[in-house]
C-alpha cells in the first residue's frame, strides 16, 4: 500500500499544480466555442486533470521502479 501511495500522492499534487498552470493560459470556454466536444468548463478541467494525473503517475512509477537495488533485477 505504501508503494502505491508514494506513487499516486506526488503525482496528484503535481497534476493539480500543472492543471492550474495550464488553465492560467487557456480558457475552457474557448474550447466550448470550437469544434471540440461540447463539454462544460468543469468537464475540461476534469479531463485535463485526469490526463495529467495519469502521465505524472506513470513517470513517478518509472522513477520508483528504477530506484530498486540492482540485486532485485539480477539474481546471479
N, C-alpha and C positions, 0 to 999 in steps of 0.2 A: 504494500500500500504506500509506503514512504517513497518508493521509486516513482510511482505514478504522480504523487503529489509534487515531488521535486521536478517533474517534467511539466505538468499542467499548470501549476501555480505561477511560475515565472512567465510562461507563455501567455497566460491570461492577463497578467499585469502589462506585459509588453504589447499585446494586441489592443488593450484598452488605450494605451498611450498612442500607438500607431493609428488607431481609428480616430482619435481626437486630432492628430496631426493631419490626417488625410482630409477630414471634413472641415479643417480650418481653411483649406484651399479649394475644396469642391463643395458645391451646394446640391444636395439631393433633389431639390425642386427643379434644377436644370435637367436632370436625368428624366424626371417625370414628363417634362415637355417634349422630350425627344422621341425617337422611335423605339426606345428600350421597353422593357416590361413595365406595365402600369402598376408600380409599387408605391406605397406611401413612403414618406421620409423615414419612418421607423423601419420599414422593410429594407430600405437601402442601408441604414445604419446596421441592422441585424446581419444582413448578408455580408457586408464588409467586415464586421467584427468576427463572424464565424470563419470567414476565409482567412483573415489574419491570424486568428487563434490556431487554426489548423496548420498554417505554414510555420508559425513560430513554435508550435508544439513539435512539429517534425524536426526542426533544427535543434531544439532542445533535446529531443530524444536521441538524435545523432550524436550530439555532444556527450550525452550521458553514456551512450554506447562506447565511444572512444575513450572514455575515462577509465574503463576497466583495465586491470593489470594484464600484461601480455600473457601471463600464465593461464588466464581463463580462455584464451584463444587456442593455444598450443599446449597439449598435454604431454609433449615429448620429454 
